[in-house]
């Protein structure tokens, strides 16, 4: 589910959906505005999956949350 494998394509894995989410973070955004854009994408599918992807990206240090806004973490 997190990583693609023999049965789960890259676009359906959490890591693949995370890549889609990162592409939509050109500027800091709220969870609501990000969800409103990504809910239309079939790979994201559900709000639960969206939250799992946010959690994964936060845990690996790809995104940050500050004052209610999500943004890409620059290294």
mmJSON file of the N, C-alpha and C atoms, coordinates in Angstrom:
{"data_MODEL":{"atom_site":{
"group_PDB":["ATOM","ATOM","ATOM","ATOM","ATOM","ATOM","ATOM","ATOM","ATOM","ATOM","ATOM","ATOM","ATOM","ATOM","ATOM","ATOM","ATOM","ATOM","ATOM","ATOM","ATOM","ATOM","ATOM","ATOM","ATOM","ATOM","ATOM","ATOM","ATOM","ATOM","ATOM","ATOM","ATOM","ATOM","ATOM","ATOM","ATOM","ATOM","ATOM","ATOM","ATOM","ATOM","ATOM","ATOM","ATOM","ATOM","ATOM","ATOM","ATOM","ATOM","ATOM","ATOM","ATOM","ATOM","ATOM","ATOM","ATOM","ATOM","ATOM","ATOM","ATOM","ATOM","ATOM","ATOM","ATOM","ATOM","ATOM","ATOM","ATOM","ATOM","ATOM","ATOM","ATOM","ATOM","ATOM","ATOM","ATOM","ATOM","ATOM","ATOM","ATOM","ATOM","ATOM","ATOM","ATOM","ATOM","ATOM","ATOM","ATOM","ATOM","ATOM","ATOM","ATOM","ATOM","ATOM","ATOM","ATOM","ATOM","ATOM","ATOM","ATOM","ATOM","ATOM","ATOM","ATOM","ATOM","ATOM","ATOM","ATOM","ATOM","ATOM","ATOM","ATOM","ATOM","ATOM","ATOM","ATOM","ATOM","ATOM","ATOM","ATOM","ATOM","ATOM","ATOM","ATOM","ATOM","ATOM","ATOM","ATOM","ATOM","ATOM","ATOM","ATOM","ATOM","ATOM","ATOM","ATOM","ATOM","ATOM","ATOM","ATOM","ATOM","ATOM","ATOM","ATOM","ATOM","ATOM","ATOM","ATOM","ATOM","ATOM","ATOM","ATOM","ATOM","ATOM","ATOM","ATOM","ATOM","ATOM","ATOM","ATOM","ATOM","ATOM","ATOM","ATOM","ATOM","ATOM","ATOM","ATOM","ATOM","ATOM","ATOM","ATOM","ATOM","ATOM","ATOM","ATOM","ATOM","ATOM","ATOM","ATOM","ATOM","ATOM","ATOM","ATOM","ATOM","ATOM","ATOM","ATOM","ATOM","ATOM","ATOM","ATOM","ATOM","ATOM","ATOM","ATOM","ATOM","ATOM","ATOM","ATOM","ATOM","ATOM","ATOM","ATOM","ATOM","ATOM","ATOM","ATOM","ATOM","ATOM","ATOM","ATOM","ATOM","ATOM","ATOM","ATOM","ATOM","ATOM","ATOM","ATOM","ATOM","ATOM","ATOM","ATOM"],
"id":[1,2,3,4,5,6,7,8,9,10,11,12,13,14,15,16,17,18,19,20,21,22,23,24,25,26,27,28,29,30,31,32,33,34,35,36,37,38,39,40,41,42,43,44,45,46,47,48,49,50,51,52,53,54,55,56,57,58,59,60,61,62,63,64,65,66,67,68,69,70,71,72,73,74,75,76,77,78,79,80,81,82,83,84,85,86,87,88,89,90,91,92,93,94,95,96,97,98,99,100,101,102,103,104,105,106,107,108,109,110,111,112,113,114,115,116,117,118,119,120,121,122,123,124,125,126,127,128,129,130,131,132,133,134,135,136,137,138,139,140,141,142,143,144,145,146,147,148,149,150,151,152,153,154,155,156,157,158,159,160,161,162,163,164,165,166,167,168,169,170,171,172,173,174,175,176,177,178,179,180,181,182,183,184,185,186,187,188,189,190,191,192,193,194,195,196,197,198,199,200,201,202,203,204,205,206,207,208,209,210,211,212,213,214,215,216,217,218,219,220,221,222,223,224,225],
"type_symbol":["N","C","C","N","C","C","N","C","C","N","C","C","N","C","C","N","C","C","N","C","C","N","C","C","N","C","C","N","C","C","N","C","C","N","C","C","N","C","C","N","C","C","N","C","C","N","C","C","N","C","C","N","C","C","N","C","C","N","C","C","N","C","C","N","C","C","N","C","C","N","C","C","N","C","C","N","C","C","N","C","C","N","C","C","N","C","C","N","C","C","N","C","C","N","C","C","N","C","C","N","C","C","N","C","C","N","C","C","N","C","C","N","C","C","N","C","C","N","C","C","N","C","C","N","C","C","N","C","C","N","C","C","N","C","C","N","C","C","N","C","C","N","C","C","N","C","C","N","C","C","N","C","C","N","C","C","N","C","C","N","C","C","N","C","C","N","C","C","N","C","C","N","C","C","N","C","C","N","C","C","N","C","C","N","C","C","N","C","C","N","C","C","N","C","C","N","C","C","N","C","C","N","C","C","N","C","C","N","C","C","N","C","C","N","C","C","N","C","C","N","C","C","N","C","C"],
"label_atom_id":["N","CA","C","N","CA","C","N","CA","C","N","CA","C","N","CA","C","N","CA","C","N","CA","C","N","CA","C","N","CA","C","N","CA","C","N","CA","C","N","CA","C","N","CA","C","N","CA","C","N","CA","C","N","CA","C","N","CA","C","N","CA","C","N","CA","C","N","CA","C","N","CA","C","N","CA","C","N","CA","C","N","CA","C","N","CA","C","N","CA","C","N","CA","C","N","CA","C","N","CA","C","N","CA","C","N","CA","C","N","CA","C","N","CA","C","N","CA","C","N","CA","C","N","CA","C","N","CA","C","N","CA","C","N","CA","C","N","CA","C","N","CA","C","N","CA","C","N","CA","C","N","CA","C","N","CA","C","N","CA","C","N","CA","C","N","CA","C","N","CA","C","N","CA","C","N","CA","C","N","CA","C","N","CA","C","N","CA","C","N","CA","C","N","CA","C","N","CA","C","N","CA","C","N","CA","C","N","CA","C","N","CA","C","N","CA","C","N","CA","C","N","CA","C","N","CA","C","N","CA","C","N","CA","C","N","CA","C","N","CA","C","N","CA","C","N","CA","C","N","CA","C","N","CA","C","N","CA","C","N","CA","C"],
"label_alt_id":[null,null,null,null,null,null,null,null,null,null,null,null,null,null,null,null,null,null,null,null,null,null,null,null,null,null,null,null,null,null,null,null,null,null,null,null,null,null,null,null,null,null,null,null,null,null,null,null,null,null,null,null,null,null,null,null,null,null,null,null,null,null,null,null,null,null,null,null,null,null,null,null,null,null,null,null,null,null,null,null,null,null,null,null,null,null,null,null,null,null,null,null,null,null,null,null,null,null,null,null,null,null,null,null,null,null,null,null,null,null,null,null,null,null,null,null,null,null,null,null,null,null,null,null,null,null,null,null,null,null,null,null,null,null,null,null,null,null,null,null,null,null,null,null,null,null,null,null,null,null,null,null,null,null,null,null,null,null,null,null,null,null,null,null,null,null,null,null,null,null,null,null,null,null,null,null,null,null,null,null,null,null,null,null,null,null,null,null,null,null,null,null,null,null,null,null,null,null,null,null,null,null,null,null,null,null,null,null,null,null,null,null,null,null,null,null,null,null,null,null,null,null,null,null,null],
"label_comp_id":["UNK","UNK","UNK","UNK","UNK","UNK","UNK","UNK","UNK","UNK","UNK","UNK","UNK","UNK","UNK","UNK","UNK","UNK","UNK","UNK","UNK","UNK","UNK","UNK","UNK","UNK","UNK","UNK","UNK","UNK","UNK","UNK","UNK","UNK","UNK","UNK","UNK","UNK","UNK","UNK","UNK","UNK","UNK","UNK","UNK","UNK","UNK","UNK","UNK","UNK","UNK","UNK","UNK","UNK","UNK","UNK","UNK","UNK","UNK","UNK","UNK","UNK","UNK","UNK","UNK","UNK","UNK","UNK","UNK","UNK","UNK","UNK","UNK","UNK","UNK","UNK","UNK","UNK","UNK","UNK","UNK","UNK","UNK","UNK","UNK","UNK","UNK","UNK","UNK","UNK","UNK","UNK","UNK","UNK","UNK","UNK","UNK","UNK","UNK","UNK","UNK","UNK","UNK","UNK","UNK","UNK","UNK","UNK","UNK","UNK","UNK","UNK","UNK","UNK","UNK","UNK","UNK","UNK","UNK","UNK","UNK","UNK","UNK","UNK","UNK","UNK","UNK","UNK","UNK","UNK","UNK","UNK","UNK","UNK","UNK","UNK","UNK","UNK","UNK","UNK","UNK","UNK","UNK","UNK","UNK","UNK","UNK","UNK","UNK","UNK","UNK","UNK","UNK","UNK","UNK","UNK","UNK","UNK","UNK","UNK","UNK","UNK","UNK","UNK","UNK","UNK","UNK","UNK","UNK","UNK","UNK","UNK","UNK","UNK","UNK","UNK","UNK","UNK","UNK","UNK","UNK","UNK","UNK","UNK","UNK","UNK","UNK","UNK","UNK","UNK","UNK","UNK","UNK","UNK","UNK","UNK","UNK","UNK","UNK","UNK","UNK","UNK","UNK","UNK","UNK","UNK","UNK","UNK","UNK","UNK","UNK","UNK","UNK","UNK","UNK","UNK","UNK","UNK","UNK","UNK","UNK","UNK","UNK","UNK","UNK"],
"label_asym_id":["A","A","A","A","A","A","A","A","A","A","A","A","A","A","A","A","A","A","A","A","A","A","A","A","A","A","A","A","A","A","A","A","A","A","A","A","A","A","A","A","A","A","A","A","A","A","A","A","A","A","A","A","A","A","A","A","A","A","A","A","A","A","A","A","A","A","A","A","A","A","A","A","A","A","A","A","A","A","A","A","A","A","A","A","A","A","A","A","A","A","A","A","A","A","A","A","A","A","A","A","A","A","A","A","A","A","A","A","A","A","A","A","A","A","A","A","A","A","A","A","A","A","A","A","A","A","A","A","A","A","A","A","A","A","A","A","A","A","A","A","A","A","A","A","A","A","A","A","A","A","A","A","A","A","A","A","A","A","A","A","A","A","A","A","A","A","A","A","A","A","A","A","A","A","A","A","A","A","A","A","A","A","A","A","A","A","A","A","A","A","A","A","A","A","A","A","A","A","A","A","A","A","A","A","A","A","A","A","A","A","A","A","A","A","A","A","A","A","A","A","A","A","A","A","A"],
"label_entity_id":["1","1","1","1","1","1","1","1","1","1","1","1","1","1","1","1","1","1","1","1","1","1","1","1","1","1","1","1","1","1","1","1","1","1","1","1","1","1","1","1","1","1","1","1","1","1","1","1","1","1","1","1","1","1","1","1","1","1","1","1","1","1","1","1","1","1","1","1","1","1","1","1","1","1","1","1","1","1","1","1","1","1","1","1","1","1","1","1","1","1","1","1","1","1","1","1","1","1","1","1","1","1","1","1","1","1","1","1","1","1","1","1","1","1","1","1","1","1","1","1","1","1","1","1","1","1","1","1","1","1","1","1","1","1","1","1","1","1","1","1","1","1","1","1","1","1","1","1","1","1","1","1","1","1","1","1","1","1","1","1","1","1","1","1","1","1","1","1","1","1","1","1","1","1","1","1","1","1","1","1","1","1","1","1","1","1","1","1","1","1","1","1","1","1","1","1","1","1","1","1","1","1","1","1","1","1","1","1","1","1","1","1","1","1","1","1","1","1","1","1","1","1","1","1","1"],
"label_seq_id":[1,1,1,2,2,2,3,3,3,4,4,4,5,5,5,6,6,6,7,7,7,8,8,8,9,9,9,10,10,10,11,11,11,12,12,12,13,13,13,14,14,14,15,15,15,16,16,16,17,17,17,18,18,18,19,19,19,20,20,20,21,21,21,22,22,22,23,23,23,24,24,24,25,25,25,26,26,26,27,27,27,28,28,28,29,29,29,30,30,30,31,31,31,32,32,32,33,33,33,34,34,34,35,35,35,36,36,36,37,37,37,38,38,38,39,39,39,40,40,40,41,41,41,42,42,42,43,43,43,44,44,44,45,45,45,46,46,46,47,47,47,48,48,48,49,49,49,50,50,50,51,51,51,52,52,52,53,53,53,54,54,54,55,55,55,56,56,56,57,57,57,58,58,58,59,59,59,60,60,60,61,61,61,62,62,62,63,63,63,64,64,64,65,65,65,66,66,66,67,67,67,68,68,68,69,69,69,70,70,70,71,71,71,72,72,72,73,73,73,74,74,74,75,75,75],
"pdbx_PDB_ins_code":[null,null,null,null,null,null,null,null,null,null,null,null,null,null,null,null,null,null,null,null,null,null,null,null,null,null,null,null,null,null,null,null,null,null,null,null,null,null,null,null,null,null,null,null,null,null,null,null,null,null,null,null,null,null,null,null,null,null,null,null,null,null,null,null,null,null,null,null,null,null,null,null,null,null,null,null,null,null,null,null,null,null,null,null,null,null,null,null,null,null,null,null,null,null,null,null,null,null,null,null,null,null,null,null,null,null,null,null,null,null,null,null,null,null,null,null,null,null,null,null,null,null,null,null,null,null,null,null,null,null,null,null,null,null,null,null,null,null,null,null,null,null,null,null,null,null,null,null,null,null,null,null,null,null,null,null,null,null,null,null,null,null,null,null,null,null,null,null,null,null,null,null,null,null,null,null,null,null,null,null,null,null,null,null,null,null,null,null,null,null,null,null,null,null,null,null,null,null,null,null,null,null,null,null,null,null,null,null,null,null,null,null,null,null,null,null,null,null,null,null,null,null,null,null,null],
"Cartn_x":[0.814,0.0,0.863,1.931,2.788,3.664,4.313,5.186,4.54,4.871,4.349,4.989,4.261,4.793,4.146,4.199,3.667,2.162,1.44,-0.006,-0.52,0.313,-0.088,0.761,0.103,0.836,1.358,2.313,2.884,1.82,0.927,-0.096,-1.106,-1.218,-2.136,-1.462,-0.142,0.568,0.541,0.723,0.741,1.904,3.014,4.164,3.869,3.18,2.804,1.815,0.842,-0.119,0.584,1.586,2.375,3.077,3.548,4.187,3.185,1.961,0.908,0.624,0.552,0.291,1.401,2.64,3.781,3.726,3.285,3.169,2.171,1.177,0.159,0.549,1.722,2.172,3.185,2.812,3.705,3.796,2.801,2.777,2.122,2.341,1.696,0.174,-0.46,-1.907,-2.515,-3.794,-4.512,-4.897,-5.225,-5.665,-6.923,-7.834,-9.093,-8.882,-8.041,-7.826,-7.083,-6.155,-5.435,-6.377,-7.235,-8.204,-9.176,-9.615,-10.577,-9.983,-8.69,-8.034,-7.799,-7.309,-6.921,-8.095,-9.22,-10.371,-10.896,-10.569,-11.011,-10.123,-8.982,-8.028,-8.348,-8.508,-8.967,-7.991,-6.688,-5.715,-5.841,-6.254,-6.408,-7.632,-8.72,-9.938,-10.697,-10.144,-10.896,-10.123,-10.86,-10.232,-9.289,-9.661,-8.802,-7.44,-7.449,-6.199,-5.386,-6.074,-5.437,-4.705,-5.364,-4.753,-3.569,-3.692,-2.576,-1.359,-1.598,-0.501,0.128,-0.694,-0.153,0.7,0.212,0.963,2.305,2.285,3.516,4.518,4.06,4.964,5.526,4.715,5.191,6.24,5.987,6.918,8.276,8.292,9.578,10.222,9.563,10.145,9.99,9.031,8.835,7.952,7.082,6.214,6.283,5.881,5.812,4.456,4.072,2.836,3.195,2.81,3.1,1.929,1.372,0.25,-0.91,-1.189,-2.32,-2.078,-0.843,-0.52,0.475,0.237,1.143,2.037,3.334,4.261,5.348,5.984,7.104,8.266,8.944,10.126,11.316,12.022,13.205,14.438,15.266,16.476,17.673],
"Cartn_y":[-1.19,0.0,1.262,1.259,2.441,2.494,1.382,1.306,0.483,0.792,-0.048,-1.433,-2.423,-3.78,-4.504,-5.799,-6.612,-6.389,-6.109,-5.981,-4.545,-3.629,-2.231,-1.365,-0.668,0.19,1.433,2.082,3.286,4.346,4.521,5.557,5.251,3.999,3.635,3.471,3.553,3.454,4.811,4.82,6.084,6.959,6.347,7.117,7.778,7.064,7.627,8.771,8.617,9.687,10.864,10.557,11.616,12.481,11.872,12.636,13.582,13.114,13.961,15.131,14.841,15.888,16.934,16.489,17.417,18.339,17.82,18.648,19.787,19.599,20.62,21.604,21.436,22.331,23.348,24.119,25.151,26.334,26.452,27.505,26.923,27.508,26.996,27.008,25.925,25.782,25.177,25.419,24.788,23.365,22.56,21.192,21.214,22.115,22.205,22.535,23.51,23.886,22.794,22.136,21.041,19.876,19.547,18.462,18.794,20.041,20.391,20.182,20.379,20.109,18.619,17.943,16.542,15.575,15.978,15.07,14.722,15.529,15.289,14.29,13.941,13.029,11.602,10.716,9.349,8.559,8.816,8.085,8.402,9.612,10.002,9.307,9.315,8.555,9.015,8.894,9.19,10.148,10.774,11.671,10.895,9.676,8.835,8.618,8.298,8.095,9.394,10.508,11.825,12.099,11.816,12.03,11.08,9.836,8.892,9.394,9.959,10.5,11.698,12.583,13.716,13.231,12.228,11.669,11.105,10.348,9.76,10.839,11.839,12.909,13.696,13.891,14.587,13.75,12.448,11.564,11.465,11.516,11.429,12.797,13.845,15.178,15.897,15.495,16.13,17.373,17.42,18.584,19.032,20.275,20.849,21.522,21.726,22.426,23.584,24.785,25.964,26.931,27.308,28.241,27.824,26.527,26.018,25.832,26.066,25.916,24.781,24.004,22.922,23.446,23.161,23.586,22.54,22.579,21.68,22.063,21.079,21.339,21.443,22.542,22.751,22.359,21.579,21.098,21.874],
"Cartn_z":[0.0,0.0,0.0,0.755,0.793,-0.446,-0.743,-1.906,-3.012,-4.264,-5.344,-5.292,-5.748,-5.82,-6.992,-6.958,-8.042,-8.251,-7.188,-7.25,-7.169,-6.707,-6.544,-7.472,-8.39,-9.319,-8.601,-9.203,-8.606,-8.37,-9.325,-9.185,-8.078,-7.654,-6.576,-5.225,-5.177,-3.898,-3.201,-1.902,-1.165,-1.61,-1.939,-2.41,-3.759,-4.627,-5.921,-5.784,-4.903,-4.653,-3.974,-3.15,-2.523,-3.549,-4.621,-5.694,-6.348,-6.523,-7.088,-6.145,-4.853,-3.87,-3.871,-3.903,-3.904,-5.119,-6.257,-7.468,-7.276,-6.419,-6.184,-5.075,-4.502,-3.426,-3.935,-4.942,-5.464,-4.515,-3.656,-2.642,-1.394,-0.232,0.984,0.831,1.3,1.147,2.395,2.577,3.678,3.277,4.265,3.997,3.134,3.431,2.696,1.224,0.935,-0.466,-1.224,-0.561,-1.202,-1.477,-0.519,-0.709,-1.842,-1.933,-2.983,-4.372,-4.536,-5.827,-6.035,-5.012,-5.176,-5.136,-4.602,-4.533,-5.927,-6.907,-8.284,-9.01,-8.423,-9.053,-8.612,-9.566,-9.256,-8.384,-8.491,-7.68,-6.196,-5.881,-4.474,-3.881,-4.595,-4.304,-3.059,-1.864,-0.643,0.259,1.185,2.146,3.066,3.408,4.255,3.597,2.323,1.577,1.511,1.311,1.282,2.596,3.719,5.037,5.251,4.807,4.917,4.138,2.976,2.17,2.871,3.431,4.189,5.358,6.083,7.205,6.741,5.661,5.133,4.735,4.002,3.557,4.737,5.775,6.97,7.701,7.807,8.524,7.827,6.506,5.802,5.61,6.097,6.055,4.727,3.921,2.615,2.703,3.72,3.91,5.356,5.588,6.927,7.1,8.331,8.663,9.575,9.161,9.968,9.856,10.99,11.063,10.165,10.133,9.372,7.893,7.439,6.023,5.815,4.78,4.399,3.298,3.414,2.37,2.179,1.002,0.735,1.62,2.109,2.916,1.973,2.033,1.197,1.976,1.337,2.022,1.61],
"occupancy":[1.0,1.0,1.0,1.0,1.0,1.0,1.0,1.0,1.0,1.0,1.0,1.0,1.0,1.0,1.0,1.0,1.0,1.0,1.0,1.0,1.0,1.0,1.0,1.0,1.0,1.0,1.0,1.0,1.0,1.0,1.0,1.0,1.0,1.0,1.0,1.0,1.0,1.0,1.0,1.0,1.0,1.0,1.0,1.0,1.0,1.0,1.0,1.0,1.0,1.0,1.0,1.0,1.0,1.0,1.0,1.0,1.0,1.0,1.0,1.0,1.0,1.0,1.0,1.0,1.0,1.0,1.0,1.0,1.0,1.0,1.0,1.0,1.0,1.0,1.0,1.0,1.0,1.0,1.0,1.0,1.0,1.0,1.0,1.0,1.0,1.0,1.0,1.0,1.0,1.0,1.0,1.0,1.0,1.0,1.0,1.0,1.0,1.0,1.0,1.0,1.0,1.0,1.0,1.0,1.0,1.0,1.0,1.0,1.0,1.0,1.0,1.0,1.0,1.0,1.0,1.0,1.0,1.0,1.0,1.0,1.0,1.0,1.0,1.0,1.0,1.0,1.0,1.0,1.0,1.0,1.0,1.0,1.0,1.0,1.0,1.0,1.0,1.0,1.0,1.0,1.0,1.0,1.0,1.0,1.0,1.0,1.0,1.0,1.0,1.0,1.0,1.0,1.0,1.0,1.0,1.0,1.0,1.0,1.0,1.0,1.0,1.0,1.0,1.0,1.0,1.0,1.0,1.0,1.0,1.0,1.0,1.0,1.0,1.0,1.0,1.0,1.0,1.0,1.0,1.0,1.0,1.0,1.0,1.0,1.0,1.0,1.0,1.0,1.0,1.0,1.0,1.0,1.0,1.0,1.0,1.0,1.0,1.0,1.0,1.0,1.0,1.0,1.0,1.0,1.0,1.0,1.0,1.0,1.0,1.0,1.0,1.0,1.0,1.0,1.0,1.0,1.0,1.0,1.0,1.0,1.0,1.0,1.0,1.0,1.0],
"B_iso_or_equiv":[0.0,0.0,0.0,0.0,0.0,0.0,0.0,0.0,0.0,0.0,0.0,0.0,0.0,0.0,0.0,0.0,0.0,0.0,0.0,0.0,0.0,0.0,0.0,0.0,0.0,0.0,0.0,0.0,0.0,0.0,0.0,0.0,0.0,0.0,0.0,0.0,0.0,0.0,0.0,0.0,0.0,0.0,0.0,0.0,0.0,0.0,0.0,0.0,0.0,0.0,0.0,0.0,0.0,0.0,0.0,0.0,0.0,0.0,0.0,0.0,0.0,0.0,0.0,0.0,0.0,0.0,0.0,0.0,0.0,0.0,0.0,0.0,0.0,0.0,0.0,0.0,0.0,0.0,0.0,0.0,0.0,0.0,0.0,0.0,0.0,0.0,0.0,0.0,0.0,0.0,0.0,0.0,0.0,0.0,0.0,0.0,0.0,0.0,0.0,0.0,0.0,0.0,0.0,0.0,0.0,0.0,0.0,0.0,0.0,0.0,0.0,0.0,0.0,0.0,0.0,0.0,0.0,0.0,0.0,0.0,0.0,0.0,0.0,0.0,0.0,0.0,0.0,0.0,0.0,0.0,0.0,0.0,0.0,0.0,0.0,0.0,0.0,0.0,0.0,0.0,0.0,0.0,0.0,0.0,0.0,0.0,0.0,0.0,0.0,0.0,0.0,0.0,0.0,0.0,0.0,0.0,0.0,0.0,0.0,0.0,0.0,0.0,0.0,0.0,0.0,0.0,0.0,0.0,0.0,0.0,0.0,0.0,0.0,0.0,0.0,0.0,0.0,0.0,0.0,0.0,0.0,0.0,0.0,0.0,0.0,0.0,0.0,0.0,0.0,0.0,0.0,0.0,0.0,0.0,0.0,0.0,0.0,0.0,0.0,0.0,0.0,0.0,0.0,0.0,0.0,0.0,0.0,0.0,0.0,0.0,0.0,0.0,0.0,0.0,0.0,0.0,0.0,0.0,0.0,0.0,0.0,0.0,0.0,0.0,0.0],
"pdbx_formal_charge":[null,null,null,null,null,null,null,null,null,null,null,null,null,null,null,null,null,null,null,null,null,null,null,null,null,null,null,null,null,null,null,null,null,null,null,null,null,null,null,null,null,null,null,null,null,null,null,null,null,null,null,null,null,null,null,null,null,null,null,null,null,null,null,null,null,null,null,null,null,null,null,null,null,null,null,null,null,null,null,null,null,null,null,null,null,null,null,null,null,null,null,null,null,null,null,null,null,null,null,null,null,null,null,null,null,null,null,null,null,null,null,null,null,null,null,null,null,null,null,null,null,null,null,null,null,null,null,null,null,null,null,null,null,null,null,null,null,null,null,null,null,null,null,null,null,null,null,null,null,null,null,null,null,null,null,null,null,null,null,null,null,null,null,null,null,null,null,null,null,null,null,null,null,null,null,null,null,null,null,null,null,null,null,null,null,null,null,null,null,null,null,null,null,null,null,null,null,null,null,null,null,null,null,null,null,null,null,null,null,null,null,null,null,null,null,null,null,null,null,null,null,null,null,null,null],
"auth_seq_id":[1,1,1,2,2,2,3,3,3,4,4,4,5,5,5,6,6,6,7,7,7,8,8,8,9,9,9,10,10,10,11,11,11,12,12,12,13,13,13,14,14,14,15,15,15,16,16,16,17,17,17,18,18,18,19,19,19,20,20,20,21,21,21,22,22,22,23,23,23,24,24,24,25,25,25,26,26,26,27,27,27,28,28,28,29,29,29,30,30,30,31,31,31,32,32,32,33,33,33,34,34,34,35,35,35,36,36,36,37,37,37,38,38,38,39,39,39,40,40,40,41,41,41,42,42,42,43,43,43,44,44,44,45,45,45,46,46,46,47,47,47,48,48,48,49,49,49,50,50,50,51,51,51,52,52,52,53,53,53,54,54,54,55,55,55,56,56,56,57,57,57,58,58,58,59,59,59,60,60,60,61,61,61,62,62,62,63,63,63,64,64,64,65,65,65,66,66,66,67,67,67,68,68,68,69,69,69,70,70,70,71,71,71,72,72,72,73,73,73,74,74,74,75,75,75],
"auth_comp_id":["UNK","UNK","UNK","UNK","UNK","UNK","UNK","UNK","UNK","UNK","UNK","UNK","UNK","UNK","UNK","UNK","UNK","UNK","UNK","UNK","UNK","UNK","UNK","UNK","UNK","UNK","UNK","UNK","UNK","UNK","UNK","UNK","UNK","UNK","UNK","UNK","UNK","UNK","UNK","UNK","UNK","UNK","UNK","UNK","UNK","UNK","UNK","UNK","UNK","UNK","UNK","UNK","UNK","UNK","UNK","UNK","UNK","UNK","UNK","UNK","UNK","UNK","UNK","UNK","UNK","UNK","UNK","UNK","UNK","UNK","UNK","UNK","UNK","UNK","UNK","UNK","UNK","UNK","UNK","UNK","UNK","UNK","UNK","UNK","UNK","UNK","UNK","UNK","UNK","UNK","UNK","UNK","UNK","UNK","UNK","UNK","UNK","UNK","UNK","UNK","UNK","UNK","UNK","UNK","UNK","UNK","UNK","UNK","UNK","UNK","UNK","UNK","UNK","UNK","UNK","UNK","UNK","UNK","UNK","UNK","UNK","UNK","UNK","UNK","UNK","UNK","UNK","UNK","UNK","UNK","UNK","UNK","UNK","UNK","UNK","UNK","UNK","UNK","UNK","UNK","UNK","UNK","UNK","UNK","UNK","UNK","UNK","UNK","UNK","UNK","UNK","UNK","UNK","UNK","UNK","UNK","UNK","UNK","UNK","UNK","UNK","UNK","UNK","UNK","UNK","UNK","UNK","UNK","UNK","UNK","UNK","UNK","UNK","UNK","UNK","UNK","UNK","UNK","UNK","UNK","UNK","UNK","UNK","UNK","UNK","UNK","UNK","UNK","UNK","UNK","UNK","UNK","UNK","UNK","UNK","UNK","UNK","UNK","UNK","UNK","UNK","UNK","UNK","UNK","UNK","UNK","UNK","UNK","UNK","UNK","UNK","UNK","UNK","UNK","UNK","UNK","UNK","UNK","UNK","UNK","UNK","UNK","UNK","UNK","UNK"],
"auth_asym_id":["A","A","A","A","A","A","A","A","A","A","A","A","A","A","A","A","A","A","A","A","A","A","A","A","A","A","A","A","A","A","A","A","A","A","A","A","A","A","A","A","A","A","A","A","A","A","A","A","A","A","A","A","A","A","A","A","A","A","A","A","A","A","A","A","A","A","A","A","A","A","A","A","A","A","A","A","A","A","A","A","A","A","A","A","A","A","A","A","A","A","A","A","A","A","A","A","A","A","A","A","A","A","A","A","A","A","A","A","A","A","A","A","A","A","A","A","A","A","A","A","A","A","A","A","A","A","A","A","A","A","A","A","A","A","A","A","A","A","A","A","A","A","A","A","A","A","A","A","A","A","A","A","A","A","A","A","A","A","A","A","A","A","A","A","A","A","A","A","A","A","A","A","A","A","A","A","A","A","A","A","A","A","A","A","A","A","A","A","A","A","A","A","A","A","A","A","A","A","A","A","A","A","A","A","A","A","A","A","A","A","A","A","A","A","A","A","A","A","A","A","A","A","A","A","A"],
"auth_atom_id":["N","CA","C","N","CA","C","N","CA","C","N","CA","C","N","CA","C","N","CA","C","N","CA","C","N","CA","C","N","CA","C","N","CA","C","N","CA","C","N","CA","C","N","CA","C","N","CA","C","N","CA","C","N","CA","C","N","CA","C","N","CA","C","N","CA","C","N","CA","C","N","CA","C","N","CA","C","N","CA","C","N","CA","C","N","CA","C","N","CA","C","N","CA","C","N","CA","C","N","CA","C","N","CA","C","N","CA","C","N","CA","C","N","CA","C","N","CA","C","N","CA","C","N","CA","C","N","CA","C","N","CA","C","N","CA","C","N","CA","C","N","CA","C","N","CA","C","N","CA","C","N","CA","C","N","CA","C","N","CA","C","N","CA","C","N","CA","C","N","CA","C","N","CA","C","N","CA","C","N","CA","C","N","CA","C","N","CA","C","N","CA","C","N","CA","C","N","CA","C","N","CA","C","N","CA","C","N","CA","C","N","CA","C","N","CA","C","N","CA","C","N","CA","C","N","CA","C","N","CA","C","N","CA","C","N","CA","C","N","CA","C","N","CA","C","N","CA","C","N","CA","C","N","CA","C","N","CA","C","N","CA","C"],
"pdbx_PDB_model_num":[1,1,1,1,1,1,1,1,1,1,1,1,1,1,1,1,1,1,1,1,1,1,1,1,1,1,1,1,1,1,1,1,1,1,1,1,1,1,1,1,1,1,1,1,1,1,1,1,1,1,1,1,1,1,1,1,1,1,1,1,1,1,1,1,1,1,1,1,1,1,1,1,1,1,1,1,1,1,1,1,1,1,1,1,1,1,1,1,1,1,1,1,1,1,1,1,1,1,1,1,1,1,1,1,1,1,1,1,1,1,1,1,1,1,1,1,1,1,1,1,1,1,1,1,1,1,1,1,1,1,1,1,1,1,1,1,1,1,1,1,1,1,1,1,1,1,1,1,1,1,1,1,1,1,1,1,1,1,1,1,1,1,1,1,1,1,1,1,1,1,1,1,1,1,1,1,1,1,1,1,1,1,1,1,1,1,1,1,1,1,1,1,1,1,1,1,1,1,1,1,1,1,1,1,1,1,1,1,1,1,1,1,1,1,1,1,1,1,1,1,1,1,1,1,1]
}}}
